[in-house]
Amino acid sequence: MQSNLKIRLGERIRCSVGDEEPYWALVPQPLPPKALILEDLQSLIEKASQALGRLDGLTTILPDTQLFLYMYVRKEALLSSQIEGTQSSLSDLLLYESEESPGVPLNDVQEVSNYVAAMNYGLKKLRTGAPLSSRLIREIHEVLMTGARGGSKSPGAFRRSQNWIGGTRPGNATYVPPPPNRVIDCMSDLEKYLHNKNDKLPLLVRTALIHHQFETIHPFLDGNGRLGRLLITLLLCSEGVLSEPILYLSLYFKTNRQEYYEQLQQVRETGDWESWLKFFLTGVHDIALQAAGTAREILSLIQIDRAKSAEVGRGSGSAMQVHQYLEKKPLAVIPEVVKTLGLTTPTVTTALKNLEQIGIVKEVTGKQRGRIFVYEAYLKILERGTEPLRR
């Protein structure tokens, strides 16, 4: 096994810039890794694939798939951004999208909102026939970064200067990616692997390899972590394993943040791809099961609350309409509900009061104007695991 690990190590290049101290940068070997041993992982590969299949099957029985996707994509965006230190909450993002003032720095919420836009852009492109290519990756990066923190660092363009991870400079960094003059070649090799129809590895294994290789190349000046995690979902959707982006693996990476970074680095230093694959596949299995459970829990809640809304009495029709709005957007401001549903302000106000009286929504501002109503039980289910990380 030790000899297998050695032949997988990439090329170490001695670099220097001007009078600064020299440093070593890594150029990873093209995928797939040589002599990959999957025998001990077969059971885990099957379990992860089955859990993912069951999760995807849920999208065919949900009464309104878009209801779940609206929030699932936002939860993934939030979690992926939190891994890198943003302090937004799910409520902050929903407030921001409702054009209300969030209670955190605007840059944090803009960053998460851009992730949602980047995910939607990538999915739209894939569904219109565009291949998952270097060109599309650059386009997605531009959507991800423009106007957000790091937006001045060449959105949509591969880097032309050296970046690094950890430390204050390349000379004392934890990891230094390929020098800028090797980035295009590395990404070209990765793109070839993306479209290699002769590769017989299971798709989840290929996805784990591609995510790691992208993070190791670190082709952009900023946003690599978020885009690398976004690529996991896009790849699974492009290959038809997921019909909708319903898997948010960033919850697993956030919960196991230290091990995530250690596993990424261990491959670079030792060539131990098998340990990384075990970590990744465990995450797919666990999160697919959790996501399926969450979907069923939300579905049950909505069915119960729909029945309650129908029993309001004279205003049950409008109460049911507003409840349906809250299923898609569990945080509501009256003007937005009026605009979306085409109802009058008094009708929406009465409907929300009725829903509040039966315990479905809660007004959270305590104000007479600019009131915000929250579908509290629904939001609590979705918010699990989205607490900002302590710095």
N, C-alpha and C positions, 0 to 999 in steps of 0.2 A: 504493500500500500504506500509506503514511504517513497518508493521510486516513482509511483504514479503521481504523487503530489508534486514532486520536483519538476516533472516534465510539463506541468500546467502553469508554472510560474511565468509571468510575463517578462518583458524586457525592461531592465532597469537602466535608465539613461542619466548620465551625469550632466547637470545643467547649471548655468550661471547667467546672471543678468548684470551687466556692467561690473561695478566694483563690489556687488553684494556677494555674500557667502554662497558657495556652490551647494547644490542640493540634488537629491535623487528623485526622478519622476518615473512613474510606472506606465508602460504601454502594455495593456493586457493582450494575451493571445486571442485570436479570433475564436468565436464559438463554433462548434461545441467543445467543451473541455475534453482533452485526451483521456482515454481509458476510464471513462465515468462508470462507476459501479453502482447499479441500482437494485441489486438483489435484495438487500436489507430494507429497501424503501418501497417495495412493490405493494405491500399491504397498505401502507400509508397513502400511496398514490391512488389506490382503488377507493379507499375510504374518503379521501378528499374529493375525488371525481364524483362519487355517488352523492356526497353532501351537496356539492355544487349543482348536480343535476336535479336533486330534489328542490333546492332553492329556486332554480330557474323554472321548474315546473309550477311553482306557486304563481308565477306571473300569468299563467293561462287560466287560473281559477279565480283570481282577484276580480271583484266587480269593476274596479277602476284602477288599472295598473299605474296610470299617471299620478294618481293620488299618492302612491307609495314612492314613486320615482322622484317626485318633486322634493320630498324630504330626504330620501336616501342620498341623492346626489349632494344635497346641502350638508348632510352629516359627514359624508366622505370628505368634502371640501374643507369643512371645519377641522376634522381630525388631522388631515394631512398638513394643514397649515399650523395646527397646534404643535405638531412634532418639532417644528422649527421655531416655536416660541411665540406665536401670536396669542393674544389674551382674549380673543372673541369668544362669545357663547353662541349657541344656536339662536337664542332670542335676539341677540345683538344683530345677527345676520338678517333675521326676518324683519326686524325694525328698520334696518338699513334699506332693505328692498321695498319696504312700505313707505320710504322717504321720511321716516321718523328719525330722530337723533339717537344714535346708539350711545351707550355709556362707556365706550372704550375708544382708544385712539382710532381715528378714521382710517388710517393706513391699514390697521389690522383687519377691519371689516372689508375694506376694498380688496385686500389680498384674497380673502375667502370668496368674495363675490366673483372675482376674476377666475378663480378655480372652477366655479360653477359654469361660467361662460366658456372656459376652455374645454371642459368636459363635453358640454353641449355642442360646441363647434366641432370637436373631433368626431363625436358620434354622428353628427349630421353629414360630415364629409365621408365617413366610412359607408354610411347608408346610401349615399349617392354614387358609390363605386370607387371612390378614391382609395388607393392602397395606403397602408400604414408605412410611410416612407420617411426618409430624412426631411424631405420637403414639408410633409404634413406635420412632422414633429416641430419643425421651425415655426410653422404657422400657428400651431397650438401654443407654443412658447410665447409668441408675440401677444396672443390674446391673454395668456396667463399673466404676463408681466406689465403690459402697457397701463400706465396710470397708477400702478401699485408700487409698494416699496420694492426697490431694485429695478424700477422701470427705466432708469437712466442707463442701465448696464446692457445695452444692445439687445433689446427684445427681438426675438426671431432670428438672431444671427449667432452662429457658432463663435466661440470666444477666439480672440487673437492675442490674448495675454494669458499668463499662467495664473491659475487659481489653486487653492489648497484647502484642506480640511483640518481643523484644529490648529492650535498654535497661532503665532502672530505674523509668521512669514514662512515661505517654503522651507527655509533651513531648519525650523523647529516644528514643522507641521506633523500631525499624525499621519496624514496621507497626502501625496502630491500626484494628481492625475497626469495624463500624458501632456507633454509640452504642446503649445498651440499649433505648431507645424505638423503635428501628427493627429490632430482631432478629426479632420475630414476623412483621413484614411480609416481611422478607427470606426467612425460612424458609417462609412461605406461598407466595411466588413460586417457591422451589426445589421445594416439594411439587407445585405445579401443573406444573412442568416434568417432574418424575418421572413424572407420569401423562399427559403430553401425547402422545396417540396420533397427532397430526398431524405430529409432528416426524419428518422423514425421515433424520436423520443416522444413520450407523452406530452400533450400540450401544456399541462401544468408544470412539468419539468422545464420545458422550453420557456415558459413565461417567467419562471424563477430565474433562469439563466439570463434572459434578456433584461429583466429588471436590474439584476446585479451588474451586468456589463454596462448598462447605461449609467448607473451610479458611479461605476469605476472610471468610465471615460469622462464624466462630468463635463459635457460639451459646451455648457453655457456659463456665463459669469455668475448667474444667480438663477434660482428657481429649479435647480436640477432635482432636488429631493421631491418636490411637489409633482413635477412633470414625470419623474420616474415612477411614482406611485400611481399617477393617472394612467400611465401606459399599461399597467397591469389590467385595469378594467377595459380599456380600449382594445387590448389584444384579445381578451376573452370574448368580447362582443364581436370583434372582426372575424374571429374564427368560429362563431356560432355556438360557442359553449354557453354563453349568456345571451339571451335575446334582449335583455335590458340590463342597465348598469346597477344591479341590485346587490352587488358584493362590495362592502367597504372595508378593505383589508387594512386601512390605516388605523382602525381601532386596535387591531392586533399589534401593529408596529408601535403605536403609542403606548399601549399597556406594557409592552416588552421593549421599550425604547433603547435601553442600554444594550440588551442582547442583540437587538436589530443592528445597531452600529458595530458591535463586536463581531457578529457573524459576517457582515460585509467586509470588515477589515481582515478577518481571519483568512478568507479566500485569497486576498491580495498578498498576504504575507506567507501563507503556507500552501496554497493550492487546494485546500480542503473544501471542495464543492459539495461533497455529500452532506456535511453538517449544515451548510446553508440550505440545501434542498429539504432536509428534514425540518428545519425551522420554518421555512416558507410553507411547505405542504401542511404542517400542523396548523399554521395560521389559516390557510384556506379552509381546512376541515372545520376548525372551531368556529370561525366567523360565519361560515355558511350555515352551520347549525343555529348559531345565535340569531342570524338575520331571518331565518325561516321562522324561528320562535317569535321574534319581534313582529313579523308580518302577521302571523296568526293572532297574536295578542291585540294588535291594532284593529284587525278585521273584526274580532269579537267585540271590542269596545265600541266600534262604529255601529255595528248592528244593534247593540243594546241601546245606544244613544239615539239612533234613528227612531227606534220604537218609542222612546221617551218623548222625542220631539213631536211625534205624530199624536201624542196624547195631551198636548198643551191646551187644546180646546179651540176656541174661535180663531186664534192666530197660528194654528198648527201648520198651515201651508207655508207661510213665510218663515216660520221657525225651522221647518225642514229644509227650505232653500238655503237659509243662512248656515245651518248645520252642514249641508253639503259643501258650502264654500269653505268652512272651517276644516273639513276633511283634507282639503288641498293646501290650505294656508291656516295653520292652527293659531296664528296670531293676527288679529284683525283690527283695523281702524274703520270707523263707520263710513267715511267718504269713499274708501276703496271698495267696500262691500256694496255700497249704493251704485257706484260706477260699474262694477263687474256684473251685478245681478239685474240692474235696471229697475230696482225698487226705489221707493221714496225714502228719504231720511227718517221720517216718523215710523215707517213700516219696519225698517232695519233696526231702529232703536228699540222698538217694542219687541221685535223678535229676539234681540240680544238680551233684553231684560227677562223675557220668558225663559230663555236658555240658562240665564244666570240663576233664576229662581229654582230650576230643577237640577242645578249643580253641574251643568255641562260646561259653562264658560265662567270665567272670573275676570272682573275688571281690575287692572293692576296699577292704575295711576292714582286713583282717588280724586281725580279732577273732574270738573264739569265739562271742560272742553279738551279736545285732543285725547279722548279716552282710548285705551287699548284693551281689547278683550282677548283672553287667552283660552284656548281649548286645553285646559290644564292637564287632564289625565293623558291626553294624546301626546302633548309636548313632553311630559315627564318620561314617557316610554322612550321617545326619540332621544332625549337628552342624556340617557345613560351612557357614561363613558366620555362625554364631551366636556367635562370640567377642564378648564385651562390648566396646563401643567405649571407647577411652581418653578419659578426661575432659579 
